[in-house]
C-alpha cells in the first residue's frame, strides 16, 4: 500500500440502520473495515496472504470471508423469496381447491358438476416453477450483490476524489494515490472512521423491490376465490335440493321385482321432469329381472320429447341406513317418454334401494 499521504484522524460516525446483506468475518487481530469498504467489497474474497494494513497477520488458509447477515439478507432477499413462497402456497391451494370442486359434485350426487382443469393443471406447475426459482435465487442474489458492490465502489471512488479535489491544495495527489489513502482510511482498530468513509445510503442500494406481477397475482387469487366460493355454494345447494326417495326404499324379493307401496318421485334437469316409481311385484312391466336375481323395476315417465334419461340408484343394507353401500348410474332410452328399468342387486346384502335422481339428458 502507498502510505505517503497522511491518513485523516478517525472521527466518530454512526452505523447504518440496516445491515448489509453479507457480514465480513474478521480474522483474529484484524482491525474493522468501514461501512464504505464493506459496501464496495461485498462478496469479494481477498487472495491468500492479503492484509489490510502492515503488521497484521494474514488470514489462515481456507478462511471463509463472508456470511449472511440475518437482518441484512432478509431485507434484501425477502421481497423476492416471500413472493416465491407465496407462489408455492397459492399453487398448492389452487390444486387442492380445484380438485375438491371437481370431485365434490360426484360424491354428493349433484345434478351438475364443475371441472376446474385450470387449477388442477396449473396449480402444480406454479408450485414447481416457484420451487425452482427459490432454489436458484441464492446464486442470483450473490451475483447481484457482487455487481452492486462494484457499482458502489466505482461511484464512491469517483465522488470521493471529486470532493477531495474541491478542497485540496494546489498540488493534489493523483487518483491512484488518493485511492491508496482511502484504502488506509477504511480500516480502524478503534471502530471509528472519517466521515468520508461512511456515506449514507450505501446499504439501501442492496434492496430489491418485490417482483412485478404481485398485484395481478392477488387479483387473480381473489377472482379464483370468488369463483370457487360460488361453485361450492352451487354444489352444496344442488346436493341439498336434489330430489330422491325418503330413506332406503324397495325391499328386494328373490327372483322378482319388488317395491314398497308409494315409493315414487320426480327429478328435474333444466326444464325436463322425469317421474319415477318402483313397479310393484306382479305388475305388468316391459323390464324383467334375470331368473334367480334379486332386483327392482323402476318406471320412468317423462315428456314424449325426452328420448334419453339418466338414472342413479343407491343401494342400502338396512332400511334405516343413511349412507348407501354403493350407487349405480343407468343410461335409459325412452319411447314416447316411457321406460321400465330392471335394477339388479349385486349381492344379497343389498336389501334396499332408492332412486337418487332421474333426469332427461337429451331432447330432440
Residue frames as qw, qx, qy, qz and C-alpha x, y, z in Angstrom:
[[0.000, 0.887, 0.462, 0.000, 0.00, 0.00, 0.00],
 [0.354, 0.491, -0.033, 0.795, 1.04, 3.60, -0.60],
 [0.451, -0.711, -0.457, 0.287, 1.29, 5.39, 2.78],
 [0.423, 0.130, 0.016, 0.896, 2.94, 8.59, 1.54],
 [0.236, -0.549, -0.208, -0.774, -0.27, 10.58, 2.11],
 [0.116, -0.136, 0.693, -0.698, -1.35, 11.28, 5.70],
 [0.276, -0.410, -0.852, -0.171, -4.35, 9.38, 6.92],
 [0.307, -0.550, -0.047, -0.775, -7.16, 11.54, 8.25],
 [0.072, -0.136, 0.807, -0.571, -7.62, 11.01, 12.01],
 [0.227, -0.393, -0.867, -0.205, -10.71, 8.90, 12.76],
 [0.287, -0.138, 0.227, -0.920, -13.86, 10.68, 13.92],
 [0.353, 0.196, 0.841, -0.359, -17.00, 9.12, 15.42],
 [0.399, 0.054, -0.499, -0.767, -19.63, 8.06, 12.92],
 [0.685, -0.008, 0.472, -0.556, -22.95, 6.22, 13.28],
 [0.266, -0.027, 0.934, 0.237, -23.58, 2.72, 12.00],
 [0.341, -0.083, -0.525, -0.775, -26.24, 2.24, 9.25],
 [0.640, -0.114, 0.331, -0.684, -29.78, 1.47, 10.40],
 [0.955, 0.166, 0.103, -0.225, -30.00, -1.64, 8.23],
 [0.543, -0.473, 0.614, 0.322, -27.01, -4.03, 7.94],
 [0.363, 0.493, -0.613, -0.499, -25.52, -5.06, 4.62],
 [0.921, 0.041, -0.161, -0.352, -26.63, -8.46, 3.24],
 [0.872, 0.120, -0.380, 0.284, -23.18, -10.04, 3.83],
 [0.516, -0.839, 0.171, -0.020, -21.17, -9.84, 7.03],
 [0.521, 0.636, -0.521, 0.227, -17.35, -9.72, 6.84],
 [0.895, -0.422, -0.117, 0.086, -15.69, -12.31, 9.08],
 [0.067, 0.885, -0.418, 0.191, -12.61, -10.73, 10.62],
 [0.801, 0.094, -0.504, 0.309, -9.58, -12.95, 11.29],
 [0.633, -0.676, -0.237, 0.293, -8.18, -12.68, 14.80],
 [0.500, -0.441, 0.071, 0.742, -6.26, -9.46, 15.38],
 [0.285, 0.390, 0.465, 0.742, -7.59, -7.63, 12.33],
 [0.113, 0.240, 0.226, -0.937, -8.98, -4.08, 12.53],
 [0.410, 0.558, 0.691, -0.206, -12.57, -3.48, 11.42],
 [0.257, 0.218, 0.494, 0.801, -13.43, -2.14, 7.93],
 [0.215, 0.235, 0.175, -0.932, -15.65, 0.89, 7.36],
 [0.586, 0.480, 0.540, -0.367, -19.21, 0.80, 6.03],
 [0.459, 0.734, -0.266, -0.424, -17.98, 2.16, 2.70],
 [0.056, 0.465, -0.867, -0.170, -15.39, -0.62, 2.34],
 [0.403, 0.116, 0.882, -0.215, -17.92, -3.30, 3.25],
 [0.580, 0.618, 0.317, -0.426, -20.49, -1.97, 0.77],
 [0.407, 0.748, -0.400, -0.339, -17.91, -1.64, -2.01],
 [0.171, 0.444, -0.878, -0.052, -16.45, -5.13, -1.48],
 [0.766, -0.048, 0.415, -0.489, -19.48, -7.34, -0.68],
 [0.953, 0.227, 0.173, -0.102, -18.73, -10.93, -1.71],
 [0.498, 0.732, -0.447, 0.130, -15.07, -10.25, -2.63],
 [0.920, -0.354, 0.020, 0.166, -12.65, -12.91, -1.36],
 [0.027, -0.890, 0.443, 0.107, -9.15, -11.45, -0.78],
 [0.780, 0.381, -0.492, 0.068, -6.29, -13.53, -2.18],
 [0.863, -0.386, -0.214, 0.244, -4.23, -15.66, 0.19],
 [0.621, -0.084, -0.121, 0.769, -1.74, -13.55, 2.14],
 [0.044, 0.628, 0.197, 0.752, -3.60, -10.25, 1.66],
 [0.359, -0.491, -0.555, 0.567, -3.77, -7.95, 4.68],
 [0.083, 0.905, 0.365, 0.201, -5.43, -4.56, 5.10],
 [0.119, -0.953, 0.226, -0.164, -2.51, -2.92, 6.94],
 [0.480, 0.489, -0.655, 0.318, 1.16, -3.53, 7.80],
 [0.092, -0.325, 0.751, -0.567, 1.78, -5.67, 10.83],
 [0.773, -0.008, 0.254, -0.581, -1.45, -7.64, 10.51],
 [0.353, -0.198, 0.906, 0.126, -1.11, -11.42, 10.24],
 [0.393, 0.084, -0.622, -0.672, -2.66, -12.98, 7.11],
 [0.797, -0.102, 0.179, -0.568, -5.85, -14.97, 7.42],
 [0.544, -0.212, 0.811, 0.035, -5.50, -18.75, 7.73],
 [0.130, 0.126, -0.789, -0.588, -5.75, -20.80, 4.53],
 [0.209, -0.372, -0.870, -0.249, -9.33, -21.56, 3.53],
 [0.016, 0.281, 0.490, -0.825, -10.71, -18.69, 5.60],
 [0.084, 0.651, 0.710, 0.255, -14.42, -18.02, 4.99],
 [0.196, 0.079, -0.059, 0.976, -14.58, -14.26, 4.49],
 [0.375, -0.136, -0.093, -0.912, -18.32, -13.67, 4.24],
 [0.025, -0.317, -0.937, 0.148, -21.50, -14.97, 5.84],
 [0.156, -0.607, -0.519, -0.581, -25.11, -13.85, 5.55],
 [0.069, -0.048, 0.468, -0.880, -26.30, -11.21, 7.96],
 [0.077, 0.435, 0.892, -0.091, -29.77, -12.41, 9.07],
 [0.141, 0.743, 0.363, -0.544, -31.28, -8.93, 9.08],
 [0.079, 0.598, -0.386, -0.698, -29.48, -7.55, 6.04],
 [0.043, -0.035, 0.907, 0.416, -30.05, -10.64, 3.90],
 [0.140, 0.554, 0.804, -0.164, -33.74, -10.72, 4.78],
 [0.136, 0.741, 0.137, -0.643, -34.11, -7.02, 3.95],
 [0.104, 0.462, -0.599, -0.646, -32.55, -7.64, 0.53],
 [0.128, 0.034, -0.931, -0.339, -33.96, -11.06, -0.43],
 [0.251, 0.272, 0.764, -0.528, -37.24, -11.04, 1.49],
 [0.513, 0.465, 0.055, -0.720, -39.48, -9.41, -1.16],
 [0.491, 0.384, -0.668, -0.407, -38.34, -11.96, -3.76],
 [0.176, 0.075, -0.972, 0.138, -38.23, -15.12, -1.65],
 [0.333, 0.258, 0.626, -0.656, -41.55, -14.27, 0.01],
 [0.583, 0.408, -0.185, -0.678, -43.10, -13.94, -3.44],
 [0.439, 0.259, -0.836, -0.201, -41.78, -17.39, -4.42],
 [0.003, 0.059, 0.912, -0.406, -43.02, -18.96, -1.17],
 [0.465, 0.341, 0.343, -0.742, -46.43, -17.35, -1.60],
 [0.561, 0.376, -0.490, -0.552, -46.50, -18.73, -5.14],
 [0.250, 0.116, -0.960, 0.052, -45.84, -22.25, -3.81],
 [0.197, 0.231, 0.749, -0.589, -48.65, -21.95, -1.26],
 [0.514, 0.417, 0.048, -0.748, -51.09, -20.47, -3.78],
 [0.462, 0.309, -0.724, -0.408, -50.29, -23.14, -6.36],
 [0.123, -0.034, -0.968, 0.216, -50.95, -25.88, -3.80],
 [0.310, 0.343, 0.545, -0.700, -54.19, -24.22, -2.68],
 [0.509, 0.390, -0.295, -0.708, -55.35, -23.81, -6.30],
 [0.378, 0.171, -0.884, -0.214, -54.74, -27.51, -6.98],
 [0.012, -0.159, -0.899, 0.407, -56.48, -28.71, -3.81],
 [0.375, 0.405, 0.342, -0.760, -59.49, -26.42, -4.25],
 [0.491, 0.373, -0.471, -0.631, -59.79, -27.23, -7.96],
 [0.298, 0.072, -0.950, -0.066, -59.59, -30.96, -7.30],
 [0.116, 0.248, 0.783, -0.558, -62.09, -30.73, -4.44],
 [0.446, 0.440, 0.149, -0.765, -64.59, -28.76, -6.53],
 [0.471, 0.302, -0.671, -0.486, -64.22, -31.28, -9.35],
 [0.298, -0.017, -0.950, 0.088, -64.68, -34.38, -7.16],
 [0.190, 0.117, 0.611, -0.759, -67.18, -32.95, -4.66],
 [0.612, 0.175, -0.100, -0.765, -70.18, -32.88, -7.06],
 [0.610, 0.137, -0.750, -0.217, -69.61, -36.58, -7.80],
 [0.244, -0.022, -0.859, 0.449, -69.50, -37.57, -4.14],
 [0.260, 0.220, 0.469, -0.815, -72.59, -35.53, -3.33],
 [0.278, 0.389, 0.852, 0.214, -74.51, -36.89, -6.34],
 [0.189, 0.593, 0.131, -0.772, -75.42, -33.42, -7.58],
 [0.676, 0.592, 0.437, -0.050, -77.16, -32.96, -10.91],
 [0.503, 0.830, -0.130, 0.202, -74.23, -31.00, -12.30],
 [0.790, -0.407, 0.046, 0.456, -70.53, -30.67, -11.74],
 [0.142, 0.951, -0.245, -0.126, -67.51, -28.49, -12.39],
 [0.899, 0.083, 0.038, 0.427, -64.16, -29.36, -13.90],
 [0.136, -0.962, 0.185, 0.147, -61.56, -26.89, -12.64],
 [0.912, 0.211, 0.057, 0.348, -58.92, -28.22, -15.00],
 [0.296, 0.809, -0.192, 0.469, -57.03, -24.92, -14.98],
 [0.443, -0.732, 0.394, -0.336, -56.42, -25.06, -11.22],
 [0.948, -0.179, 0.262, 0.008, -55.70, -28.81, -11.31],
 [0.821, 0.407, 0.047, 0.397, -53.11, -28.45, -14.09],
 [0.312, 0.728, -0.164, 0.588, -51.54, -25.06, -13.46],
 [0.608, -0.755, 0.134, -0.207, -51.54, -25.32, -9.65],
 [0.888, -0.273, 0.215, 0.301, -48.74, -27.96, -9.63],
 [0.628, 0.529, 0.095, 0.563, -46.96, -26.16, -12.47],
 [0.081, -0.877, 0.090, -0.464, -46.93, -22.98, -10.41],
 [0.767, -0.613, 0.190, 0.002, -45.63, -24.89, -7.37],
 [0.876, 0.041, 0.195, 0.440, -42.77, -26.44, -9.38],
 [0.416, 0.713, 0.057, 0.562, -41.89, -23.13, -11.04],
 [0.282, -0.874, 0.150, -0.366, -41.66, -21.27, -7.73],
 [0.861, -0.441, 0.203, 0.150, -39.68, -24.06, -6.03],
 [0.782, 0.290, 0.150, 0.531, -37.17, -23.96, -8.89],
 [0.172, 0.815, -0.010, 0.554, -36.95, -20.17, -8.72],
 [0.572, -0.789, 0.142, -0.170, -36.46, -20.28, -4.94],
 [0.901, -0.214, 0.190, 0.327, -33.59, -22.76, -5.29],
 [0.627, 0.431, 0.150, 0.631, -31.86, -20.62, -7.92],
 [0.088, -0.955, -0.136, -0.249, -32.42, -17.36, -6.07],
 [0.647, -0.688, 0.125, 0.303, -29.43, -17.66, -3.69],
 [0.653, 0.011, 0.364, 0.664, -26.93, -17.81, -6.54],
 [0.225, 0.725, 0.362, 0.540, -28.70, -14.94, -8.26],
 [0.364, -0.925, -0.112, -0.006, -28.54, -12.87, -5.06],
 [0.675, -0.463, 0.235, 0.524, -24.76, -13.38, -4.75],
 [0.500, 0.335, 0.418, 0.680, -24.32, -12.30, -8.38],
 [0.035, -0.880, -0.310, -0.359, -26.45, -9.24, -7.74],
 [0.547, -0.804, -0.017, 0.232, -24.50, -8.36, -4.57],
 [0.653, -0.225, 0.307, 0.655, -21.13, -8.50, -6.32],
 [0.331, 0.531, 0.426, 0.653, -22.35, -6.45, -9.28],
 [0.218, -0.918, -0.251, -0.217, -23.91, -3.84, -7.00],
 [0.644, -0.642, 0.065, 0.412, -20.73, -3.69, -4.86],
 [0.569, 0.075, 0.346, 0.743, -18.60, -2.97, -7.96],
 [0.088, 0.740, 0.394, 0.538, -21.04, -0.23, -8.94],
 [0.444, -0.883, -0.148, 0.018, -20.94, 1.30, -5.45],
 [0.704, -0.378, 0.156, 0.581, -17.10, 1.11, -5.35],
 [0.428, 0.342, 0.353, 0.758, -16.76, 3.00, -8.62],
 [0.126, -0.840, -0.330, -0.412, -19.28, 5.65, -7.51],
 [0.591, -0.779, -0.078, 0.194, -17.65, 6.13, -4.11],
 [0.672, -0.174, 0.210, 0.688, -14.13, 6.36, -5.54],
 [0.298, 0.499, 0.367, 0.726, -15.17, 8.91, -8.16],
 [0.255, -0.863, -0.278, -0.336, -17.31, 11.07, -5.87],
 [0.675, -0.658, -0.047, 0.330, -14.78, 10.98, -3.03],
 [0.601, -0.015, 0.229, 0.765, -11.96, 12.07, -5.35],
 [0.104, 0.678, 0.349, 0.639, -14.12, 14.89, -6.68],
 [0.467, -0.860, -0.189, -0.073, -14.73, 16.08, -3.13],
 [0.727, -0.404, 0.083, 0.549, -11.01, 15.83, -2.43],
 [0.461, 0.310, 0.291, 0.779, -10.13, 17.93, -5.48],
 [0.106, -0.825, -0.325, -0.450, -12.61, 20.59, -4.43],
 [0.512, -0.856, 0.042, -0.066, -10.83, 21.05, -1.07],
 [0.886, -0.077, 0.038, 0.456, -7.25, 20.01, -1.96],
 [0.290, -0.713, 0.197, 0.608, -4.14, 22.19, -2.06],
 [0.393, 0.731, -0.287, -0.479, -2.69, 23.45, -5.30],
 [0.301, 0.433, -0.829, -0.188, -0.82, 20.19, -5.92],
 [0.837, -0.149, 0.240, -0.469, -3.44, 17.39, -5.42],
 [0.421, -0.278, 0.857, 0.102, -2.48, 13.74, -5.32],
 [0.378, 0.147, -0.687, -0.602, -3.24, 11.68, -8.42],
 [0.782, -0.174, -0.158, -0.578, -6.24, 9.37, -8.43],
 [0.825, 0.015, -0.559, 0.079, -4.34, 6.13, -7.68],
 [0.312, 0.173, -0.602, 0.715, -2.54, 7.65, -4.68],
 [0.444, -0.251, 0.164, -0.844, -5.84, 9.02, -3.43],
 [0.861, -0.127, -0.343, -0.354, -7.39, 5.54, -3.63],
 [0.642, 0.099, -0.644, 0.403, -4.44, 4.12, -1.65],
 [0.034, -0.207, 0.463, -0.861, -5.03, 6.69, 1.05],
 [0.668, -0.177, -0.064, -0.719, -8.73, 5.95, 1.01],
 [0.826, -0.026, -0.561, -0.047, -7.94, 2.22, 1.42],
 [0.374, 0.126, -0.643, 0.657, -5.88, 3.01, 4.51],
 [0.306, -0.202, 0.245, -0.898, -8.71, 5.08, 5.95],
 [0.726, -0.144, -0.411, -0.532, -11.12, 2.15, 5.57],
 [0.774, -0.166, -0.587, 0.173, -9.57, 0.16, 8.43],
 [0.192, -0.673, 0.317, -0.640, -9.62, 1.13, 12.10],
 [0.433, -0.008, -0.837, 0.334, -8.63, -0.71, 15.25],
 [0.100, 0.113, 0.535, -0.831, -10.99, 1.51, 17.25],
 [0.178, 0.541, 0.821, 0.053, -14.05, 1.08, 15.01],
 [0.102, 0.851, 0.208, -0.471, -14.11, 4.81, 14.18],
 [0.569, 0.249, 0.469, 0.628, -13.60, 6.20, 10.68],
 [0.023, -0.193, 0.103, 0.976, -13.59, 9.57, 8.92],
 [0.515, 0.473, 0.358, -0.618, -16.92, 10.88, 7.77],
 [0.450, 0.532, -0.485, -0.529, -15.84, 10.24, 4.18],
 [0.151, 0.178, -0.970, -0.061, -15.78, 6.50, 4.98],
 [0.153, 0.358, 0.854, -0.345, -19.44, 6.34, 5.98],
 [0.209, -0.021, -0.381, -0.900, -21.56, 7.55, 3.08],
 [0.508, 0.197, 0.563, -0.621, -25.26, 7.47, 3.80],
 [0.734, 0.427, 0.010, -0.528, -27.46, 5.25, 1.65],
 [0.248, 0.470, -0.817, -0.226, -24.88, 2.63, 0.60],
 [0.240, 0.008, 0.946, -0.219, -26.67, -0.18, 2.44],
 [0.553, 0.467, 0.406, -0.558, -30.06, 0.74, 0.96],
 [0.414, 0.556, -0.492, -0.526, -28.69, 0.23, -2.55],
 [0.068, 0.167, -0.981, -0.075, -28.78, -3.53, -1.94],
 [0.490, 0.266, 0.614, -0.559, -32.55, -3.59, -1.51],
 [0.008, -0.069, -0.824, -0.563, -34.52, -5.46, -4.18],
 [0.519, 0.039, 0.106, -0.847, -38.14, -4.47, -4.87],
 [0.645, 0.143, 0.707, -0.252, -40.86, -7.10, -4.94],
 [0.261, 0.047, 0.773, 0.576, -41.19, -8.78, -8.36],
 [0.387, 0.132, -0.189, -0.893, -43.67, -7.31, -10.80],
 [0.524, -0.106, -0.729, -0.427, -46.99, -9.07, -11.12],
 [0.112, -0.119, -0.831, 0.532, -47.73, -9.40, -7.41],
 [0.382, 0.227, 0.242, -0.863, -50.76, -7.15, -7.74],
 [0.610, 0.186, -0.502, -0.583, -52.01, -9.17, -10.72],
 [0.386, 0.015, -0.914, 0.120, -51.49, -12.40, -8.76],
 [0.107, 0.176, 0.664, -0.719, -53.54, -11.02, -5.88],
 [0.535, 0.244, -0.056, -0.807, -56.35, -10.02, -8.22],
 [0.581, 0.156, -0.728, -0.329, -56.27, -13.47, -9.86],
 [0.202, -0.039, -0.898, 0.389, -56.37, -15.12, -6.44],
 [0.309, 0.222, 0.438, -0.815, -59.39, -13.06, -5.42],
 [0.606, 0.239, -0.344, -0.676, -61.18, -13.90, -8.69],
 [0.494, 0.094, -0.862, -0.066, -60.44, -17.61, -8.26],
 [0.016, -0.100, -0.793, 0.600, -61.56, -17.50, -4.63],
 [0.465, 0.226, 0.162, -0.840, -64.82, -15.85, -5.71],
 [0.645, 0.205, -0.552, -0.487, -65.47, -18.42, -8.42],
 [0.361, 0.057, -0.909, 0.199, -64.61, -21.28, -6.05],
 [0.181, 0.129, 0.629, -0.745, -66.97, -19.90, -3.42],
 [0.605, 0.236, -0.089, -0.755, -69.81, -19.59, -5.95],
 [0.600, 0.187, -0.737, -0.249, -69.14, -23.11, -7.22],
 [0.169, 0.014, -0.887, 0.429, -69.07, -24.52, -3.68],
 [0.383, 0.180, 0.412, -0.807, -72.35, -22.84, -2.81],
 [0.656, 0.255, -0.342, -0.623, -73.91, -24.18, -6.02],
 [0.471, 0.148, -0.870, -0.007, -72.68, -27.71, -5.32],
 [0.006, 0.082, 0.802, -0.592, -73.96, -27.70, -1.73],
 [0.487, 0.238, 0.184, -0.820, -77.28, -26.16, -2.75],
 [0.637, 0.229, -0.563, -0.473, -77.69, -28.74, -5.52],
 [0.331, 0.070, -0.918, 0.204, -76.90, -31.54, -3.07],
 [0.159, 0.150, 0.663, -0.716, -79.41, -30.27, -0.53],
 [0.551, 0.343, 0.109, -0.753, -82.16, -29.74, -3.08],
 [0.272, 0.223, -0.845, -0.402, -81.60, -32.89, -5.15],
 [0.784, -0.116, 0.056, -0.608, -84.86, -34.90, -5.23],
 [0.319, 0.205, -0.925, 0.013, -84.89, -38.50, -4.11],
 [0.675, -0.429, -0.557, -0.225, -86.98, -41.02, -2.21],
 [0.406, -0.728, 0.312, -0.455, -87.11, -40.77, 1.56],
 [0.600, -0.451, 0.647, -0.131, -84.55, -43.15, 3.04],
 [0.024, -0.233, 0.923, 0.304, -83.82, -46.63, 1.70],
 [0.699, 0.238, 0.205, -0.642, -86.78, -47.98, -0.23],
 [0.741, 0.396, -0.403, -0.364, -87.80, -51.05, -2.22],
 [0.630, -0.386, 0.663, -0.118, -87.27, -54.30, -0.38],
 [0.312, 0.394, -0.774, -0.385, -85.68, -56.89, -2.66],
 [0.866, -0.011, 0.349, -0.357, -87.68, -60.08, -3.31],
 [0.453, -0.308, 0.777, 0.312, -85.88, -63.15, -4.54],
 [0.301, 0.142, 0.816, 0.473, -86.13, -63.54, -8.29],
 [0.115, 0.753, 0.621, 0.184, -88.78, -60.89, -8.73],
 [0.140, 0.408, -0.012, 0.902, -89.31, -57.18, -8.94],
 [0.414, -0.625, -0.626, 0.213, -90.49, -55.90, -5.61],
 [0.157, 0.417, -0.073, 0.892, -91.19, -52.41, -4.31],
 [0.081, -0.342, -0.654, 0.670, -92.59, -50.52, -1.37],
 [0.113, 0.757, 0.627, 0.146, -96.03, -49.02, -1.73],
 [0.032, -0.981, -0.175, 0.073, -95.95, -45.32, -2.62],
 [0.554, -0.482, 0.306, 0.607, -92.24, -45.18, -3.43],
 [0.513, 0.630, 0.394, 0.429, -92.04, -42.63, -6.22],
 [0.259, -0.703, -0.040, 0.662, -90.80, -39.14, -7.02],
 [0.538, 0.809, 0.174, 0.160, -89.85, -36.59, -9.64],
 [0.574, -0.403, 0.177, 0.690, -86.39, -35.42, -10.59],
 [0.353, 0.914, 0.160, -0.123, -85.71, -32.29, -12.58],
 [0.579, -0.193, 0.327, 0.721, -82.97, -31.36, -15.01],
 [0.020, 0.008, 0.306, 0.952, -83.35, -27.90, -16.58],
 [0.530, 0.038, -0.009, -0.847, -86.96, -27.81, -17.84],
 [0.666, 0.083, -0.655, -0.347, -87.38, -31.57, -18.24],
 [0.583, -0.365, 0.529, -0.497, -89.06, -33.54, -15.48],
 [0.538, 0.123, -0.819, -0.155, -88.79, -37.28, -15.14],
 [0.712, -0.386, 0.250, -0.531, -91.23, -39.02, -12.78],
 [0.401, 0.271, -0.874, 0.049, -90.06, -42.33, -11.31],
 [0.737, -0.326, 0.271, -0.526, -91.65, -45.08, -9.28],
 [0.168, -0.256, 0.952, -0.014, -90.94, -48.65, -8.22],
 [0.660, 0.004, -0.490, -0.570, -93.09, -51.17, -10.09],
 [0.629, -0.333, 0.545, -0.444, -94.76, -53.50, -7.61],
 [0.206, -0.173, 0.958, 0.104, -94.43, -57.25, -7.74],
 [0.372, 0.409, 0.833, -0.033, -96.80, -58.75, -10.27],
 [0.307, 0.766, 0.120, -0.551, -97.45, -55.51, -12.16],
 [0.768, 0.537, 0.264, 0.228, -97.20, -55.51, -15.94],
 [0.217, -0.835, 0.302, 0.404, -93.79, -54.20, -17.00],
 [0.727, 0.656, -0.202, -0.033, -91.58, -54.15, -20.07],
 [0.204, 0.633, -0.696, 0.271, -88.49, -54.93, -17.94],
 [0.931, -0.289, -0.166, -0.146, -87.86, -58.24, -16.22],
 [0.346, -0.725, 0.591, -0.072, -85.24, -59.49, -13.82],
 [0.480, 0.360, -0.794, -0.101, -82.98, -62.39, -14.61],
 [0.858, -0.305, -0.361, -0.199, -84.05, -65.70, -13.09],
 [0.801, -0.263, -0.355, 0.404, -82.66, -66.12, -9.57],
 [0.333, 0.242, -0.171, 0.895, -81.57, -62.49, -9.25],
 [0.149, -0.717, -0.520, 0.440, -82.87, -60.03, -6.71],
 [0.243, 0.160, 0.283, 0.914, -83.82, -56.78, -8.40],
 [0.205, 0.605, 0.422, -0.644, -86.21, -53.87, -8.67],
 [0.345, 0.487, 0.552, 0.583, -88.01, -52.41, -11.66],
 [0.075, -0.519, -0.193, 0.829, -88.07, -48.63, -11.84],
 [0.366, 0.670, 0.590, 0.263, -90.65, -46.99, -14.09],
 [0.210, -0.312, 0.069, 0.924, -89.75, -43.65, -15.70],
 [0.271, 0.751, 0.589, 0.131, -92.30, -41.27, -17.16],
 [0.248, -0.428, 0.090, 0.864, -91.36, -38.03, -18.93],
 [0.438, 0.655, -0.021, -0.616, -92.43, -35.69, -21.70],
 [0.886, 0.346, 0.306, 0.040, -92.66, -37.62, -25.03],
 [0.468, 0.843, -0.232, 0.131, -89.91, -35.44, -26.47],
 [0.351, -0.697, 0.619, -0.091, -87.45, -36.82, -23.89],
 [0.863, 0.319, -0.364, -0.146, -85.66, -39.67, -25.62],
 [0.676, 0.168, -0.581, 0.421, -82.85, -40.33, -23.12],
 [0.516, -0.786, 0.044, -0.337, -82.68, -40.18, -19.37],
 [0.366, 0.393, -0.717, 0.444, -80.03, -40.64, -16.69],
 [0.775, -0.518, -0.200, -0.300, -80.97, -42.70, -13.65],
 [0.223, 0.453, -0.720, 0.476, -78.96, -43.03, -10.42],
 [0.811, -0.422, -0.306, -0.266, -79.88, -45.67, -7.83],
 [0.085, -0.581, 0.674, -0.448, -78.44, -46.03, -4.30],
 [0.780, -0.138, -0.603, -0.092, -78.28, -49.41, -2.54],
 [0.338, -0.594, 0.456, -0.570, -78.56, -49.96, 1.23],
 [0.327, 0.089, -0.929, 0.151, -78.11, -52.88, 3.62],
 [0.090, -0.431, -0.789, 0.427, -80.84, -51.83, 6.08],
 [0.039, 0.780, 0.536, 0.321, -83.97, -49.73, 5.90],
 [0.341, -0.905, -0.144, 0.211, -82.62, -47.28, 8.50],
 [0.667, -0.112, 0.202, 0.708, -79.26, -46.78, 6.74],
 [0.103, 0.895, 0.093, -0.423, -78.43, -43.19, 5.85],
 [0.055, 0.687, -0.572, -0.445, -75.42, -43.78, 3.61],
 [0.906, 0.325, -0.088, -0.257, -75.60, -46.10, 0.60],
 [0.804, -0.278, 0.450, 0.271, -73.28, -49.05, 0.19],
 [0.369, -0.066, 0.564, 0.736, -72.86, -48.14, -3.46],
 [0.428, 0.642, 0.162, -0.616, -74.50, -46.20, -6.28],
 [0.483, 0.108, 0.727, 0.475, -75.07, -47.12, -9.91],
 [0.277, 0.506, -0.112, -0.809, -75.84, -44.97, -12.95],
 [0.533, 0.343, 0.758, 0.153, -78.10, -46.11, -15.80],
 [0.138, 0.304, -0.341, -0.879, -78.45, -44.59, -19.23],
 [0.422, 0.388, 0.790, -0.214, -82.04, -45.21, -20.34],
 [0.053, -0.052, -0.558, -0.827, -83.68, -44.88, -23.76],
 [0.356, 0.367, 0.579, -0.635, -87.30, -43.71, -23.53],
 [0.047, 0.272, 0.767, 0.580, -90.03, -44.46, -26.07],
 [0.255, -0.675, -0.432, -0.540, -92.74, -41.84, -26.07],
 [0.197, -0.637, 0.349, -0.659, -91.28, -40.65, -22.77],
 [0.859, -0.359, 0.159, -0.330, -91.69, -44.09, -21.14],
 [0.552, 0.402, -0.720, 0.127, -89.32, -46.80, -19.95],
 [0.846, -0.503, 0.072, -0.163, -89.10, -49.55, -17.34],
 [0.323, 0.668, -0.633, 0.223, -85.61, -50.27, -15.99],
 [0.919, -0.282, -0.272, 0.050, -84.52, -53.51, -14.30],
 [0.025, -0.795, 0.476, -0.375, -82.13, -52.68, -11.44],
 [0.881, -0.102, -0.454, 0.079, -80.34, -55.83, -10.18],
 [0.528, -0.788, 0.305, -0.080, -78.63, -56.18, -6.82],
 [0.496, 0.596, -0.627, 0.070, -75.03, -57.35, -6.94],
 [0.299, 0.121, -0.878, 0.353, -75.07, -59.22, -3.62],
 [0.436, -0.520, -0.729, -0.092, -77.52, -60.44, -1.01],
 [0.328, -0.380, -0.439, 0.745, -76.62, -57.67, 1.47],
 [0.090, 0.005, -0.184, -0.979, -78.27, -55.04, -0.73],
 [0.045, 0.442, 0.882, -0.158, -81.77, -55.42, 0.65],
 [0.129, 0.833, 0.392, -0.369, -82.96, -51.86, -0.05],
 [0.437, 0.196, 0.371, 0.796, -82.68, -49.39, -2.91],
 [0.071, 0.798, 0.325, -0.502, -83.61, -45.79, -3.58],
 [0.513, 0.629, 0.294, 0.505, -83.77, -43.72, -6.75],
 [0.397, -0.445, -0.134, 0.792, -81.44, -40.82, -6.00],
 [0.234, 0.615, -0.048, -0.751, -82.25, -38.89, -9.16],
 [0.532, 0.344, 0.694, 0.342, -83.56, -39.25, -12.70],
 [0.151, 0.742, 0.021, -0.652, -83.46, -36.56, -15.35],
 [0.735, 0.628, 0.246, 0.070, -83.77, -36.08, -19.06],
 [0.495, -0.513, 0.343, 0.612, -80.42, -35.61, -20.78],
 [0.147, -0.076, 0.617, 0.769, -81.44, -35.22, -24.42],
 [0.439, 0.609, 0.518, -0.411, -84.45, -33.75, -26.18],
 [0.376, 0.179, 0.606, 0.678, -84.86, -33.64, -29.94]]
